[in-house]
Amino acid sequence: VIDLEVRNADKAIEALVNDTSIAEAEGKVNMNRTGEYIFVIDRSGSMLGTRIETAKESLVFFIKSLPPNSYFNIVSFGSSFEALFEQSKPNSDEVIEEVLNYIPTIEADMGGTELLPPLSWILDKQVKNKNHTIFVLSDGAVFNTLEVLKLISSSKESRFFSLGIGDGCSESLIRGIALHGRGRCEFVLDEASVVEKVIYLLESSLRPAILIKDFEVDKSVVECIYPNPLSKTCLVENDKLAFTILFKENAIEKGKKTEVKVSMVRLGKEEEGFKQIIEVDTSQAQINPILHRIMVKKIIDDLNTFTINEDENLLVKFG
């Protein structure tokens, strides 16, 4: 288990209630960081009613709490998509006022749910030499989830965060966006929980992030590790990592030890790398068929739900 610092959102909540900047109140975030923030809001017919109101409330909180000297834009999508600005604008007082007057006019009036075209457009329009952060607010599933996640995974210059709105939204899409986009996700069922969710997502986007680049084990003794360490592609200060190791039968010998080596770098600063070495005593392993079945079922579920580069051999092996 790798422990990193636990966050404290109390100051951020107080700031939001007092209509000040979340980032300004939370001393641990990097306030010298400028970047581009794109808010992608689902305006399909299924968002009608309280869901679109929750999305609009979330947008207000996000916009009011952007760090200084950043750029931002709002992109609405349904069967088609439209951007508020042709190019992202700086978050000056004038622009913020314009956007806050625009948000109440947003309606769930854009038909179906086509997420791939707006994301492709956004990635082509990014402001150069800026950190790029994209927030997706949606309640629905898309028919081409795999293609959406592949596009997100291929964008190494951006981080994606997602907010699932309403009961029954697509967990595979919302979680997949965050997983493959090196970000975080949250789910809101009603307007009462919006504040804390927005704080968590925005705060996470402002913190330095760590990427897991490599995970080395002795394959002569280790069958597999769950979850796949490389699926945890991005970590921030408050994260905790916990992995379950499935050993080969011949490896469980009294007193035998093996090493797990985790190589990590800072996002955007590949030269700042380090390695964590964890020593594991195989004699502590449990031979328990029930635990093994639970682990294997989770591996299969995750492969079916979140894998974009399908490992057919692994599916066959554990299936």
Secondary structure as UniProt FT lines:
FT   STRAND          2..3
FT   HELIX           10..17
FT   TURN            18..19
FT   HELIX           22..25
FT   TURN            27..28
FT   TURN            31..32
FT   STRAND          35..42
FT   HELIX           45..47
FT   TURN            48..49
FT   HELIX           50..64
FT   TURN            68..69
FT   STRAND          71..77
FT   STRAND          81..83
FT   STRAND          89..90
FT   HELIX           93..102
FT   HELIX           103..105
FT   HELIX           116..124
FT   TURN            128..129
FT   STRAND          131..138
FT   TURN            143..144
FT   HELIX           145..154
FT   TURN            156..157
FT   STRAND          158..165
FT   TURN            167..168
FT   HELIX           171..180
FT   TURN            181..182
FT   STRAND          185..188
FT   HELIX           191..193
FT   HELIX           194..206
FT   STRAND          210..216
FT   TURN            219..221
FT   STRAND          222..226
FT   HELIX           229..231
FT   STRAND          234..235
FT   TURN            237..238
FT   STRAND          240..241
FT   STRAND          244..247
FT   HELIX           249..251
FT   TURN            254..255
FT   STRAND          257..266
FT   TURN            267..268
FT   STRAND          269..281
FT   HELIX           282..284
FT   HELIX           289..306
FT   HELIX           312..318
//
